[in-house]
Amino acid sequence: MTDLAMKKFLILFTATILSHSFLASAEDEAIGEACPSEFHQLPLFPNARLCQMFDDAFPATLTYHANVDMNEAAAFYLEQLGSTTKDAKVKGRRVLHFGDNNNPIVIISPDGQGSQVDVLMKEAL
């Protein structure tokens, strides 16, 4: 992924993060879609909530809230997917790239009493 493509990706996710942070702080958990147990064969953290999916075609994205801190959420994906091709901290968020084609990319942000998890799938696993 080029630097320009990464910047565009981060801008898109920043907008998603801002909108999702508002939802995650809401008392009513009925907002957002019900969370599946996986997203295009990628497992979600157990008890994920407040899911927002944009997956009509690839690239597909999913945003959800997990009731754990960033380190626990990252450890879950490292356990599920193995080692990363890139693991960076960008503006307080942890960005994990997996696979030879950086697929998927998982961005984990602090969010209230837990973490927001944003997933970008360029193609099916």
Order of alpha helices (4+ residues) and beta strands (2+ residues): alpha-beta-beta-beta-beta-alpha-beta-beta-beta-beta
